[in-house]
Structure formats: structure tokens, C-alpha cells
């Protein structure tokens, strides 16, 4: 199941690139952090962010 989460996030990342969205910010739960880290989200205080 974790692989499907990574795939969905990669699709979201591609969507952002195609639509000139340069940053994504999210409030992730501890259990979700490994999925976001696999696609290069970074930690910042209580949030995680991705520069696309």
C-alpha cells in the first residue's frame, strides 16, 4: 500500500510542475512522513514542504 501512496504523490508532483506550482506545503502525520520523504519533502517546524 505504501507504494501506491508514493506513486500518487509523484503524480501530484508532476501536476505541480505542469501547472507552474513551485512549492507544496503540508501538515503530515508522523506515520506519513516516510512517504513524503521518499519524494523529497523537507521538514520545517510543524510542516513539510516540497520545492517543485
C-alpha distance (Angstrom), angle and dihedral (degrees) to the residues before:
residue distance angle dihedral
X1 . . .
X2 3.81 . .
X3 3.81 90.4 .
X4 3.80 90.9 58.7
X5 3.82 88.9 53.7
X6 3.80 91.2 52.5
X7 3.81 90.9 47.6
X8 3.82 92.1 50.6
X9 3.80 91.2 49.6
X10 3.81 91.3 49.2
X11 3.80 88.6 53.1
X12 3.82 89.5 50.1
X13 3.80 89.8 49.6
X14 3.81 90.6 52.0
X15 3.81 90.1 48.5
X16 3.80 89.7 53.9
X17 3.79 92.1 51.3
X18 3.81 91.9 49.0
X19 3.80 91.2 50.3
X20 3.82 98.6 44.4
X21 3.80 94.3 -110.5
X22 3.78 104.3 151.8
X23 3.82 103.2 -175.6
X24 3.78 136.6 31.1
X25 3.81 120.6 -165.1
X26 3.78 123.8 -169.5
X27 3.77 141.6 169.0
X28 3.80 103.1 -128.8
X29 3.77 127.8 -168.7
X30 3.78 117.0 -126.8
X31 3.80 90.6 -107.3
X32 3.82 91.0 56.8
X33 3.80 97.1 47.7
X34 3.84 95.7 89.3
X35 3.81 90.9 56.4
X36 3.80 92.9 50.3
X37 3.79 92.7 43.8
X38 3.82 89.9 55.7
X39 3.79 89.7 62.0
X40 3.79 94.4 45.2
X41 3.81 104.0 -96.0
X42 3.81 110.8 156.9
X43 3.81 129.2 -146.2
X44 3.79 120.3 -112.6
X45 3.82 117.9 170.0
X46 3.82 107.1 -63.0
X47 3.80 94.5 -14.3
X48 3.77 139.9 63.3
X49 3.78 122.7 -139.0
X50 3.78 139.0 -167.1
X51 3.77 124.6 -157.0
X52 3.81 105.1 -150.5
